[in-house]
């Protein structure tokens, strides 16, 4: 059921909110990580174009997601005040904005990087909007599909510099894939009631809270050794390796505690916030201790 659109001037802040700026900024940081870590380099102008093109492509994907999920967003407290479910914007305006943003951003990305990187950006957009988004209402396996567009930006940063898919870039992709799984599962646990109301399929709703906690532990257990692969690949040095080990041990401890104590939404929310700190510190250590730029 469509919300009644309030007759008011179009707000620039509402257009920006369609791009989900907080999520886009996180994605942009991981893309910058790939640019920084890759062997070789780009001119400052191409760096800027690559980041702008990536930001615009991600923003377009998020805006299209807002358009497609406007009715779902109305059922959830954290999203019902977005421009479309709140009725502050006509759906066609959001659709045109998203298409225009993609039409500008992908050529900008191509100018800053190369066709491989642009292709990965297009793949991320199409996978997020046309595969992951519709699957969420049908199967909890959508979570696995959703890791692909979320993990492509650091690989895009890497390929923008190198022009090829190789072990270092793929390792960054794998880190983001396995980081997203406990991150997504934590959200699904502490927002379980809202997801049920919205008709979305998640692991806690399908298999139960205990299965979700075990999945969080299992995927974190895979994430930790994957983060260490960057050291033997000579992408990062010993300082990064030490940070990855310590962070991984802490993240594992959080998950083990949740499984042993059969903890619920409060613990899941803390795990979610810890996952954000984990990724920020891990990438900060990578920036500080990169070895592959020479």
Secondary structure, 3 states (H helix, E strand, C coil): CCCCCCCCCCCHHHHHHHCCHHHHHHHHHHHHHHHHHCCCCCCHHHHHHHHHHHHHHHHHHHHHHHHHCHHHHHCCCCCCCCCCCCCCCCHHHHHHHHHHHHHHHHHHHHHHCCHHHHHHHHHHHHHHHHHHHHHCCCCCCHHHHHHHHHHHHHHHHHHHHHCCCCHHHHHHHHHHHHHHHHHHHHHHHHCHHHHHHHCCCCHHHHHCHHHHHHHHHHHHHHHHHHHHHHHHCCCECHHHHHHHHHHHHHHHHHHHHHHHHCCCHHHHHHHHHHHHHHHHHHHHHHHHCECCCC
